[in-house]
Amino acid sequence: MAEDLWRTWPVGSRAMVRRRLPTGDSHLFTDVVGDLLAVDDDGVLLRTRRHGDVRVPGSEIAIGKLVPRPRR
């Protein structure tokens, strides 16, 4: 399925994942951007600048894409 495209992302690449938040939260989604440390059937593990390592379960991934590294 197209929404499971994240399963094909190579570890080491940079990605943005739009994560569904729990019902009742003040927002519906939040974005997580970082380097992919792991991709498996359960979701992705991203190393972010702000929050360190963040695990996003596949069931919470609304959409995502690979993104370029920031310019320095």
N, C-alpha and C positions, 0 to 999 in steps of 0.2 A: 504494500500500500504506500501511497505517496507520503502519508504522514509519518511513516516509519523510515524515511530516508536517513535519519540520524544513525541508523544501524550500520550504514555503509561508510561513515566518516572515519578516516584514518587517525589513529592515536598520534598525538604530536601536532595536529593541526589546530587552528584557532576557530572557535565556533561561538555563535550566539544562539541561545535557546530561550524561547518564550515559555515560561512555566505557569501553569494554571495554579492559582491560589485557592485555599479552602473556601467553601461557601461561607458567607458572612464576613469575609475579610473586606476591608475598605476598597480594595481593587480586585479585578478579576485575574490579572496577570502581572508577572514581573519578568524582567529580562536578566539572564545570567550570561556573561561573556568571559571566556577564558580559554586556556589551552586544554585540549582533551588529554586526560590521563588514562581514561578507560572508557570503552564502549562495549556493552554486553546486552543480553536480552532484557535485563532489568532497568537499563537506562544509561546515563552518562555520568562521568566524574570529570568536573572542570576545575582547573586551578585558576582562581580569579585574583586580581590585584587587591581588591577590597576585602573579600571575605575568606580568602584562602581556598581550600579544597571544598567544593560544593557538589554533592551528589543530587542529581535530578532523576527521579524515577521516570521510566518511559510513560507511565500512565499520566504524568503531569506535563509532558512535553506537548504543547499545542502546535508549535511550529519552530523551525530553526534553520540555520544556514551556516556554512563555512564563511569566515570573514578574514580579510587580510590583517596582518600584524600591524600595530600602530607604527607610524613613522617616528623616527627619533631625531 
